[in-house]
Structures are given as structure tokens and as C-alpha cells.
């Protein structure tokens, strides 16, 4: 078994956002423990740091009950094989990064086998599915929370938790490098740039990319000089290109391999799927229109479970509607385009939004990597 002075971690991070969060955590832990090793499920950012990916993170890039049902046999097989291997190798601790539907079952099994478990990113029990707190009780020895109001909520239920801030708030500069990003992406300094971020999961692309492309077409009709960039998540290039051929033929799109941060730094506006990308857009101080659409079965299952009137993280953190949300039946090209053009036509509104985003950024910036490393070191007894 690895020792706290030279720890070995099991890690599972699903999709692009989890890969980013886990890579930032790994950087901090490697600074503390240069000999640290890690293995499990992860993406290219983690692998660039020496992480051993037994399976790639895009294997977990699904969303909702319907998509989970279609992939349930493969997911359960992966989780069983991963659990068997981790129990055999006995890492110093296991860290599940988001992906709660996959990770909590794995964490519970590992915890029962005597392996310490940490869950990084508190599920949104403050927004919907409050009953999930009981699953957390069974699964996680400790939860690392991104938002300041979460530890108290968990501690009411006897769950150990630490507020660590959000690593993206440390990584993303307070003043985004707009000009440098445009040079890197070969975009004119004086162009109006719209970044399309329709999600990193296959199901998100299927449901959200077509209306976003329709919105882009409508906006171009009003503003013919718009430049459009689309960061494509790892493993999704083929699907993105197919959807562009079917729904965006003739649009002057630039598909990027990743580079979401460069696109957000360079853009004037983003049309973005609900999720971590909305927080990234806020930290880049960019006006946005949030779009989200699910398979009808998933939407029906989730109906009535929401505890807050918002789904976008900027609105949740502000406790008010800072940016428009076009959800389900309202996720149409017409509605998204109308909201996007409204941002481009109102400079004072954009400046007010920028000031609010600066406040959010300052709240979340608290050296997440150091705090998370301290919490994991305490768990390891180091």
C-alpha cells in the first residue's frame, strides 16, 4: 500500500469539466508530493500530468436517466472492474470528481472495503434531489465543496466537508487576455465573436447543438460580420462535425479542438450549455445565453425536483437572474438568438454584468488547490 509520504490515489473524472478540475487538483497534490501517482478514469489533461487512465473520461459523458439506461451495462461493467482493481491495489485514498451517479456507488464499495473516499464537488442538493444527501452519507468520508454555502448544509447531516473555493477562479485571470486569445485563434481584433459551447456530453450535443446552430444562423442574418468559434470536447469531434453538416451547413464556423478558455477569452458573447461552462464564462466576464434541452423522458423525471428557479451557476450564485436561461421548450434558435442579440445591443447592461461577475470571481478565488491539498493531507494523516 502507498504511504502518505508517497501516496497513490484512485481517481475518477468524467467528461471535460471533471478532467479540468481533477488536473488542477493533481497539480497541487504533485507540488506537495512529487512522488504521487494516480490511476483510474480520466481525460487528456490528467494524462498529461502522468495519470494512468485505465478508461478515458468520455466513457462517462452521458446525462440523464434515458442515456444512463441505454449505457447501463457498460457503465456497470466498468465500475465493477474499476472497483475490483482499486480494492486489489488499495490506493491511499480515492477521489471521485463529480460524476455522482457513477462515483457514489463506487465510493460506497471502496469505503466498505476500508479505503478512504473523498468526493470533489458537492452535488447540487441545494438545487434539486435533496434526498441525495443520504447517498453522500454512505459514500464519502469527506466532501470538497466548491461553493461557500455547501459545507454547513452537509455538516447538518453529519458529513465532513471543506470549502475549497473553485479552482477555475484561481486559474482564470481577473482580466481575461482578450487580444492574446484572438491572436492565438487567428480572429480579427475588431470582429464581434460568438463562442458556441453546446456541451461536452454526446447527449448534450444531440439536443443542444442544433438549436444553437439555428440561433447562430439567425444572428448572422442580423449581423453578417459575426465570427463563430466552437470548442469541441475531447472525443466529440466526429459527432460535432456531423451535426454541423446536418444543421449548420454554410455557417462560417471554426471548430476548435478543446480551447474553450481561449474561445471564452476571445469572445464577446457565448451561447453555452448549462453546467461548469457557465461558471467559466462568468469568470471570463462574458455575457451569455444559457441553453439546455433533455430527452423528454429525462425532463419528465426531473420535473418538480428543482428547489431553485435557476439552473445556470451564475444565476444560482447570484440568487437572481443575471443571464437568460433557455430551457427545454424554450431552447429554440429563435429565443436563443433574440437573447444573444439583446446582449450585443446593450453595452451598459454588459458592463453591469461584468461588475457582478467580478464579485463572484473574488468570492470563489481562495487558492483551491492548496485548500484541497491540505484537506486530503489531513485525510491521509500526513
C-alpha positions in Angstrom: 0.0 0.0 0.0 1.2 3.5 -0.8 2.2 5.6 2.2 1.1 9.2 3.0 4.7 10.4 2.1 4.4 8.9 -1.3 0.6 8.5 -1.9 -1.1 6.7 -4.7 -4.6 7.9 -5.5 -7.5 6.4 -7.3 -9.4 9.0 -9.3 -12.5 9.1 -11.5 -13.3 12.2 -13.5 -16.0 12.2 -16.2 -16.2 14.5 -19.2 -14.2 17.6 -19.9 -15.1 19.6 -16.8 -14.2 16.8 -14.5 -10.9 16.3 -16.4 -10.1 20.0 -15.8 -11.0 20.0 -12.1 -9.0 16.8 -11.5 -6.0 18.1 -13.4 -5.9 21.2 -11.2 -6.1 19.1 -8.1 -3.4 16.8 -9.3 -1.1 19.7 -10.0 -1.5 20.9 -6.4 -1.0 17.4 -4.9 2.1 16.8 -7.1 3.6 20.0 -5.8 3.1 18.7 -2.2 4.1 15.1 -3.1 6.4 14.9 -6.1 6.2 11.1 -6.0 2.4 10.9 -6.0 0.9 8.5 -8.5 -2.7 8.2 -9.7 -4.9 6.0 -11.8 -8.5 5.3 -12.7 -10.7 7.1 -15.2 -9.6 10.5 -16.6 -9.0 12.7 -19.6 -6.1 14.2 -21.5 -5.4 17.0 -19.0 -4.9 14.4 -16.3 -2.9 12.1 -18.5 -0.5 15.0 -19.4 0.3 15.0 -15.6 1.2 11.3 -15.6 -2.2 10.0 -14.6 -2.8 6.4 -15.7 -6.2 6.3 -17.5 -7.5 2.7 -17.3 -10.5 4.1 -19.1 -10.9 7.5 -20.8 -13.2 10.1 -19.2 -15.5 10.4 -22.2 -16.8 6.9 -21.3 -18.8 8.7 -18.6 -20.0 11.5 -20.9 -23.7 10.8 -20.6 -26.6 12.6 -18.9 -29.9 11.7 -17.5 -31.9 8.6 -16.9 -32.6 7.7 -20.6 -28.9 7.9 -21.6 -27.9 6.0 -18.5 -30.4 3.2 -19.2 -29.0 2.9 -22.8 -25.4 2.5 -21.4 -26.1 0.8 -18.1 -24.5 -2.5 -18.9 -21.2 -1.0 -20.0 -21.2 1.5 -17.1 -21.8 -1.1 -14.5 -19.1 -3.3 -16.0 -16.6 -0.5 -15.9 -17.5 0.4 -12.4 -17.2 -3.3 -11.2 -13.8 -3.8 -12.9 -12.5 -0.5 -11.6 -13.7 -1.3 -8.1 -12.1 -4.7 -8.2 -8.7 -3.3 -9.3 -8.7 -0.5 -6.8 -9.6 -2.9 -3.9 -6.8 -5.1 -5.1 -4.2 -2.3 -5.4 -5.5 -0.4 -2.3 -4.7 3.3 -3.0 -4.0 5.7 -0.1 -7.4 7.3 -0.9 -10.0 7.5 -3.7 -11.1 10.8 -5.1 -14.3 10.9 -7.1 -14.5 14.1 -9.1 -18.1 15.0 -9.8 -19.9 12.2 -11.9 -22.1 11.4 -8.8 -24.2 8.7 -10.4 -21.1 6.7 -11.2 -18.9 7.7 -8.3 -21.1 7.3 -5.3 -21.8 3.6 -5.9 -18.0 3.1 -6.4 -17.1 5.2 -3.3 -19.5 3.2 -1.1 -18.0 -0.1 -2.2 -14.4 1.2 -1.6 -15.3 2.8 1.7 -16.8 -0.5 2.9 -13.5 -2.2 1.8 -11.6 0.2 4.1 -10.4 2.7 1.5 -10.8 6.4 2.4 -13.1 8.2 0.0 -13.2 11.9 -1.0 -15.9 13.4 -3.2 -14.7 16.5 -5.0 -17.7 18.7 -6.0 -20.8 18.6 -3.8 -23.8 17.5 -5.8 -26.4 20.3 -6.2 -28.5 19.1 -3.3 -29.3 22.8 -2.7 -30.9 23.0 -6.2 -32.6 19.6 -6.7 -32.7 16.0 -5.4 -32.1 16.9 -1.8 -32.6 13.2 -0.9 -29.2 12.6 -2.3 -27.6 13.7 0.9 -28.2 10.2 2.3 -26.2 8.7 -0.5 -23.4 11.1 0.3 -23.5 9.9 3.9 -23.0 6.3 2.9 -20.3 7.0 0.2 -17.9 9.8 1.2 -15.6 10.2 4.2 -15.1 13.8 3.1 -16.5 16.2 0.6 -14.6 19.1 -1.0 -17.0 21.9 -1.7 -16.7 24.5 -4.5 -19.2 27.0 -3.1 -19.2 28.6 0.4 -22.7 27.7 1.5 -22.3 23.9 1.0 -20.2 22.7 4.0 -22.7 23.9 6.5 -25.5 22.2 4.7 -23.6 18.9 4.6 -22.4 19.2 8.2 -26.1 19.3 9.3 -26.3 15.7 8.2 -23.0 14.7 9.8 -20.9 14.8 6.6 -17.4 16.1 6.9 -16.8 18.8 4.4 -14.4 21.6 3.5 -15.0 24.7 1.4 -12.0 24.9 -1.0 -13.3 27.5 -3.4 -13.4 26.9 -7.2 -10.1 26.0 -8.9 -11.2 27.8 -12.0 -11.4 31.1 -10.1 -7.7 30.7 -9.3 -6.7 29.6 -12.8 -8.7 32.2 -14.8 -7.3 35.7 -14.6 -9.4 38.5 -13.2 -8.8 40.4 -16.5 -9.1 37.9 -19.4 -6.4 38.1 -22.1 -8.8 39.0 -25.0 -6.3 40.3 -27.5 -3.8 37.4 -26.9 -6.6 34.8 -27.3 -7.8 36.4 -30.5 -4.3 36.2 -31.9 -4.0 32.6 -30.9 -7.2 31.7 -32.6 -6.5 33.9 -35.6 -9.5 36.2 -35.0 -9.6 39.9 -36.0 -9.2 42.3 -33.1 -12.2 44.3 -34.2 -14.6 41.4 -35.0 -17.7 40.5 -32.9 -17.0 37.0 -31.8 -19.6 34.5 -30.5 -18.4 31.3 -28.9 -20.8 28.3 -29.1 -20.4 25.9 -26.2 -23.1 23.3 -26.6 -21.8 20.8 -24.0 -19.2 18.1 -23.7 -21.6 15.0 -23.5 -22.9 13.3 -26.6 -26.4 13.7 -25.4 -25.9 17.4 -24.9 -24.6 17.8 -28.4 -27.5 15.9 -29.9 -30.1 18.1 -28.1 -28.5 21.5 -27.7 -26.2 22.0 -30.7 -28.9 22.0 -33.4 -30.9 25.0 -31.8 -27.6 26.8 -31.0 -26.6 26.5 -34.7 -30.0 27.7 -35.7 -29.5 30.7 -33.3 -26.2 31.4 -34.8 -27.7 31.4 -38.3 -30.4 33.9 -37.2 -27.9 36.2 -35.5 -25.7 36.2 -38.6 -28.7 37.3 -40.6 -28.9 40.4 -38.3 -25.1 40.9 -38.0 -23.4 39.4 -41.1 -19.9 40.1 -39.8 -20.1 37.8 -36.7 -17.3 35.3 -36.2 -18.3 31.9 -34.7 -16.0 29.6 -32.8 -16.9 26.2 -31.4 -14.6 24.5 -28.8 -15.2 20.7 -29.2 -14.7 18.5 -26.2 -12.3 15.5 -26.4 -13.8 12.5 -28.2 -16.7 14.5 -29.7 -15.2 15.9 -32.9 -16.9 13.4 -35.2 -20.3 14.0 -33.8 -19.9 17.8 -33.8 -18.9 17.7 -37.4 -21.9 15.5 -38.3 -24.3 17.9 -36.5 -22.7 20.9 -38.3 -23.2 19.2 -41.7 -26.9 18.5 -40.8 -27.8 21.7 -39.0 -25.1 24.3 -39.7 -24.3 23.8 -43.4 -22.8 27.0 -44.8 -22.2 28.7 -41.4 -18.7 30.3 -41.1 -17.8 28.1 -38.1 -14.3 27.4 -36.7 -14.3 24.1 -34.9 -11.6 24.1 -32.2 -10.0 21.0 -30.5 -10.8 22.0 -26.9 -9.5 25.5 -26.3 -12.7 26.5 -24.5 -10.8 29.0 -22.4 -9.2 30.6 -25.4 -12.6 30.9 -27.0 -14.2 32.4 -23.9 -11.3 34.9 -23.5 -11.6 35.9 -27.2 -15.4 36.2 -27.5 -17.9 39.0 -27.0 -20.8 36.6 -26.2 -21.2 32.9 -25.6 -24.2 30.6 -26.2 -23.5 27.9 -23.7 -24.9 24.7 -22.3 -25.8 24.7 -18.6 -23.0 23.3 -16.5 -19.5 24.2 -15.5 -19.0 26.1 -18.7 -21.5 28.7 -17.5 -19.2 29.4 -14.5 -16.2 29.5 -16.7 -18.0 32.1 -18.9 -18.8 34.1 -15.8 -15.2 34.0 -14.6 -14.2 35.3 -18.1 -16.7 38.1 -17.5 -18.6 37.2 -20.7 -22.3 37.8 -21.3 -24.0 34.5 -22.1 -27.3 32.9 -23.1 -27.7 29.5 -21.3 -29.3 26.8 -23.4 -30.3 23.3 -22.2 -32.5 20.6 -23.5 -33.0 17.0 -22.5 -34.7 13.9 -23.9 -38.4 14.2 -23.0 -38.1 11.3 -20.6 -35.3 12.8 -18.6 -37.1 16.1 -18.5 -40.2 14.4 -17.2 -38.3 12.6 -14.5 -36.6 15.8 -13.3 -39.8 17.8 -13.3 -40.8 19.0 -9.9 -37.5 18.1 -8.3 -35.9 21.6 -8.7 -35.6 23.6 -5.4 -34.4 26.8 -7.1 -35.8 28.8 -10.0 -32.4 28.7 -11.9 -30.1 26.0 -13.4 -27.2 28.2 -14.5 -24.4 28.6 -11.9 -24.0 32.4 -12.4 -27.7 32.8 -11.5 -27.6 30.3 -8.7 -24.5 32.0 -7.1 -26.1 35.5 -7.5 -29.5 34.3 -6.3 -31.1 36.2 -9.2 -31.4 36.1 -13.0 -28.2 37.7 -14.2 -28.3 35.8 -17.6 -31.1 34.3 -19.6 -31.8 30.6 -19.5 -33.5 29.0 -22.5 -34.5 25.6 -21.2 -36.3 22.6 -22.8 -39.3 24.0 -24.9 -37.7 27.5 -24.8 -34.4 26.1 -26.1 -35.1 27.3 -29.7 -32.9 29.0 -32.2 -35.4 32.0 -32.2 -35.3 32.5 -28.5 -31.5 32.0 -28.1 -30.8 34.4 -31.0 -33.1 37.0 -29.6 -31.4 36.9 -26.2 -28.0 36.9 -27.7 -28.6 39.9 -29.9 -30.1 41.7 -26.9 -26.6 41.4 -25.2 -24.8 42.7 -28.2 -27.1 45.7 -28.5 -26.8 46.8 -24.8 -23.3 47.9 -23.7 -24.4 49.3 -20.3 -26.1 46.0 -19.5 -22.9 44.1 -20.4 -20.9 46.4 -18.1 -23.3 45.9 -15.1 -23.0 42.1 -15.7 -19.2 42.3 -15.7 -19.2 44.0 -12.3 -21.3 41.2 -10.9 -19.1 38.6 -12.4 -16.0 40.2 -10.8 -17.8 39.9 -7.4 -18.5 36.2 -8.0 -14.8 35.7 -9.0 -13.5 37.3 -5.9 -15.7 35.2 -3.7 -14.6 31.9 -5.3 -10.9 32.7 -5.5 -9.2 31.3 -2.4 -6.3 29.0 -3.6 -8.5 25.9 -4.1 -5.5 23.7 -4.9 -3.8 24.5 -1.6 -7.0 24.1 0.4 -7.9 20.8 -1.3 -4.4 19.5 -0.8 -4.5 20.4 2.9 -7.8 18.6 3.3 -6.5 15.4 1.5 -3.3 15.5 3.5 -5.3 15.6 6.7 -7.4 12.7 5.5 -4.2 10.7 4.7 -2.8 11.6 8.1 0.1 13.4 6.5 
